[in-house]
């Protein structure tokens, strides 16, 4: 990674993650609160964001996280299994 902003964001987000774990109990418990209803999701492979990823992104940004836009969060949700594309 060469972008200095991303390097500082990783360090910042790690600290914010520790705060989130203290406040919510675990990162998994926090993230799974944003699990979308499968009935409301459009066809797979037709989107790069969802209302749930936008909500999670906004909440993380409100908590001080950086570089966590809706598209990045949607990819994370796919990797976690919250969204099955």
BELRA-V52913 format. One record per helix or strand of 2 or more residues. SS is the DSSP state (A for helix, B for strand). FROM is the first residue (numbers start at 1). LEN is the number of residues. If there is no record, write none. Layout:
SS_FROM_LEN ; SS_FROM_LEN
This chain:
A_4_21 ; A_27_6 ; A_38_3 ; A_51_12 ; A_70_11
